[in-house]
Amino acid sequence: MTFKHHISVACLLTLSASLQAQTLNHQPHQTVAKDLSKLIVTAGLAPIEIDQYGGSVTLITAAEIANSQASYLSDILRQVPGFAINQSGGPGTQTQIRVRGSEANHVMVLLDGVRVNDPTASDEFLVNYALLDNIERIEIIRGPQSAIWGTDAMSAVINIITKQSAHNNWGFDVELGSFNSKRVAVDGGLVADNWRMDAGINLLDTAGSNISRQGSEADGFEKFDSHVSFAVDASEVVNFQFRANHADAMNEYDATDFILTGLPIDADLWTERQQTTVQVMAQFRPDSRWQSDLSYQWSDVDAINFTHGLGETSSTGAKTDEIKLNNTLLLGTTDQHRLSALLDHRQVDFVQRGVASPFGDPNQRQDYAVTGLAVEYQHQLNEQFNWNLSARKDDFNRFEDVSNYKLAASYKLTDGWRVRGSMGTGSKAPSFIERFGYYPANFIGNPNLAPEESDAFELAVEKVWALNRLELVYFDQDLDHEINGFVFDVDSGLFTAANQQGKSQRQGFELNWAAQLHQQVGIKFNYTYTDATEVDASGKQVAEVRRPENMAFLSMDYRFAANRATLYAQVNYQDEQLDVFFDPTTYVSSQVDLDAYTTVDLTFSWQLNPTFQLYAKAQNLFDESYEEVYGYARPGSAFAAGIKARF
């Protein structure tokens, strides 16, 4: 589907989603501890309570998203501990997430358990296209998760879980804002005795802002999302589910001046992208001690690049088919033992089209298949101690077999104190782009790449008292065979990918605090220190680019007027960081500094009645001028207002 172009630290007031699985309920009789005792479905092969899991979890709820009135997933993820986000300009521009100093394609993203990382984009999840709509909660598990989820899950897993209606309803959200931005969302659900159906659409159109340091051309973004889900209880023990999501997007972008400056320059370039995901699942629950899930998942991605006056210049596409069988048994007199096993098979087909040149021919078809077996054992020894062990083996038809494990444990010292820890390994197979990609005057792939491998551990201590929760986490991760996708190849005159020598090391700590200062005032704060280094050509450990050492997030929300009004504010701080610059006049790459920055966002919501809500928001309130990628300007102040309704 093709769209047409028509349609610094002075304010510390906000609510955020910082520490692992933190969701503060504004009702005064509910404590933090009680509210955090929830099941998470992403940390293992079967759900587990947050306060029994030994790893790091952040839970972002629909209420927290509503408080911020954020439209883009990248905006809400900036509040997660350990998450460094680099965006190449305004809405729709390339955005990368690095967790605890990892690479951007080391983060796996799921939509209701379906993998949505893009095989046409080095297996990254293209977060710049992701909007916030119809989301019940977002589960984020930090640290290697390859023992459960396989390749791509080296530093974190983000599971976006959509809403499921409990009764008949429908609603809408209309918003207008700066940069000639417009957004309309409509959704609803039907519920009967043994079935339910949900569906909705979300349309966004913005003229965008100027990305390059020179010129005045704004780079626009358009996005259309649609979703439908259906579930039926065939009997008391059998349930069938169907989910489908489709997205169309268009984003404009600037060219790079490879002649003089090496920086972005105004150009009439754009990409049109489509992505469709489908999941069909059968759930079997014969009794409370055995559950079995069989699912088929399918995704299709197509991205076409255009140049004004030339038309289509290149394209990439990928289709993924995956089937999964997951079984869990509860054993023991009090169900204190849990044994799970997962068998899955995934087939990925990749295609690239473009104009051949003396340097190479981009026209190609590639594929790979992987069969994985994962097992997990969890033991609740007593009310204080819980531990679980996971292991997985992946059999690739294009690479050597890969095995991973993870061990996690949690121990409650007293009612208010808990210590926890985990250790494990991760792996990342080279992507199609890294192995075979080709872009004229830019990049040529390397088919001889080896998979990346890592091992990591973390230790944490938590304290809960009154309406407070405080957490301190230390993490350490080593990466072998790191793939550098910005290596200059003298023979071709293009960049390529190569495995680096030695270990890349990442270590640091996260400090997370959440509190209900008053029954109407909630506050959250997190701080992350990250030391990420890699081995340079001389064998010396040097700082990696786009990994700020210090990051902090503070938010506060204030409810008043009988809880009809909410004032929410957040402050994001990101330390100075390094980036890489290639000088086209000397053919030499060098490191450059990106300045530190602080942004402040402010949102006000007013509940007119049980049906209608009005809201207004300001992003980058004090008009901070900054770059997260060298040469690419982030937007200045932006303002928006909207109305929501739920019937």
Buried (B, 14 or more C-beta within 10 A) or exposed (E): EEBEEEEEEEBBBBBBBBBBBBBBBBEEEEBBBEBBEBEBBBBBBBBBBBBBBBBBBBBBBBBBBBBBBBBBBBBBBBBBBBBBBBBBBBBBBBBBBBBBBBBBBBBBBBBBBBBBBBBBBBBBBBBBBBBBBBBEBBBBBBBBBBBBBBBBBBBBBBBBBBBBBEEEBBBBBBBBBBBBBBBBBBBBBBBEEEBBBBBBBBBBBBBBBBBBEEEEBBBBBBBBBBBBBBBBBEEEEEBBBBBBBBBBBBBBBBEBBEEEBBBBBBBBBBBBBBBBBBBBBBBBBEEEEEBBBBBEBBBBBBBBBBBEEEEEBBBBBBBBBBBBEBBBBBEEEEEBBBBBBBBBBBBBBBBBBBEEEEBBEBEBEBBBBBBBBBBBBBBBEEEEEBBBBBBBBBBBEEBEEBEBBBBBBBBBEEEBEBBBBBBBBBBBBBBBBBBBBBBBEEBBBBEEBEBBBBBBBBBBBBBBBEBBBBBBBBBBBBBBBBBBBEBEBEEBEBBBBBBBEBBBBBBBBBBBBBBBEEEBBBBBBBBBBBBBBBBEEEEEBEBBBBBBBBBBBBBBBBBEEEEEEBBBBBBBBBBEBBBEBBEBEEEEBEEEEBEBBBBBBBBBBEBEEEEBBEBBBBBBBBEBEBBBBBBBBBBBBBBBBBBBBBE
